[in-house]
């Protein structure tokens, strides 16, 4: 299993503030557990943080240490909890069944802005 790529780690880091302010944890935990992105112990440890912003930050730290397939599963969990715009517009995740025209423009902008993202879709 390949660890998370440097490009995706960079996306998580550079978009951290926006992700922390945008991700809604309610309903997401069960999806994350069912995809084995987090364990029951991980959830308990992350929830020790008081605010949802702190919890999301710890979740992002956890995700950065995971694999490429976990990142993709995380994006699928966001989509399943009606947060697909975060996956496509902020994390530049693309699904074969649901590509929005604005996704390409947003991710192209982010790529030009940071010039270090190089994904082959």
C-alpha positions in Angstrom: 0.0 0.0 0.0 1.4 3.3 -1.0 1.6 6.0 1.6 -0.1 9.3 0.8 1.7 11.2 -1.9 3.5 14.4 -1.2 1.2 16.3 -3.6 -1.9 15.2 -1.6 -0.2 16.0 1.7 0.5 19.4 0.3 -3.1 19.8 -0.7 -4.2 18.9 2.9 -1.6 21.4 4.3 -2.2 24.3 2.0 -6.0 24.0 2.3 -6.1 23.2 6.0 -7.9 26.4 7.1 -10.6 26.0 4.5 -11.0 22.3 5.2 -11.2 22.9 9.0 -13.9 25.6 8.4 -15.8 23.5 5.9 -15.9 19.9 6.9 -18.9 18.8 8.9 -18.1 15.9 11.2 -21.7 15.0 12.1 -22.5 11.8 10.2 -19.0 11.5 8.9 -17.5 9.3 11.7 -19.5 6.2 10.8 -18.5 6.4 7.2 -14.8 6.8 8.2 -15.0 3.8 10.5 -16.8 1.7 7.9 -14.0 2.4 5.4 -11.4 1.7 8.1 -9.8 5.1 7.8 -10.2 5.5 11.6 -10.7 3.0 14.4 -12.9 3.4 17.4 -9.8 4.3 19.4 -8.8 6.9 16.8 -12.2 8.5 17.0 -12.1 8.6 20.8 -8.6 10.2 20.7 -9.6 12.8 18.1 -12.8 13.6 20.0 -10.7 14.5 23.1 -10.2 17.8 21.4 -12.8 20.3 22.5 -13.9 22.1 19.3 -14.9 20.6 16.0 -12.2 22.7 14.3 -9.6 21.0 16.6 -11.1 17.6 15.8 -11.0 18.2 12.1 -7.4 19.3 12.3 -6.5 16.1 14.1 -8.4 14.1 11.6 -6.5 15.8 8.8 -3.2 15.0 10.6 -4.3 11.4 10.8 -5.3 11.3 7.2 -1.9 12.7 6.1 -0.2 9.6 7.7 -2.5 7.2 5.8 -2.4 5.7 2.3 -3.6 6.9 -1.1 -6.5 4.5 -1.0 -7.5 6.0 2.4 -7.4 9.5 1.0 -9.7 8.3 -1.9 -12.0 6.6 0.6 -12.1 9.8 2.7 -13.2 11.7 -0.4 -15.9 9.1 -1.0 -17.1 9.5 2.6 -17.4 13.2 2.1 -19.4 12.6 -1.0 -21.7 10.1 0.8 -22.3 12.8 3.5 -23.3 15.5 1.1 -19.9 17.2 1.3 -18.8 16.2 -2.2 -17.9 19.8 -3.0 -15.1 19.6 -0.5 -13.7 16.4 -2.2 -14.0 17.8 -5.7 -13.3 21.5 -5.3 -10.8 21.6 -2.4 -9.2 18.2 -2.4 -9.3 17.9 -6.3 -10.8 14.5 -6.1 -12.4 13.2 -9.2 -14.8 10.4 -9.7 -15.5 8.8 -13.0 -19.3 9.1 -12.5 -19.6 12.6 -11.1 -17.2 15.2 -12.6 -18.5 18.7 -12.5 -17.2 21.2 -15.1 -16.4 23.6 -12.3 -14.1 21.0 -10.6 -11.7 21.1 -13.5 -11.5 24.9 -13.4 -11.1 25.0 -9.6 -8.4 22.4 -9.5 -6.6 24.0 -12.5 -6.6 27.3 -10.6 -5.3 25.6 -7.5 -2.6 23.8 -9.6 -1.6 27.1 -11.2 -1.6 28.8 -7.8 0.7 26.2 -6.3 2.3 24.8 -9.4 3.4 21.7 -7.5 0.3 19.6 -8.0 0.7 17.1 -10.7 -2.1 14.5 -11.0 -2.7 12.4 -14.0 -6.5 11.8 -14.4 
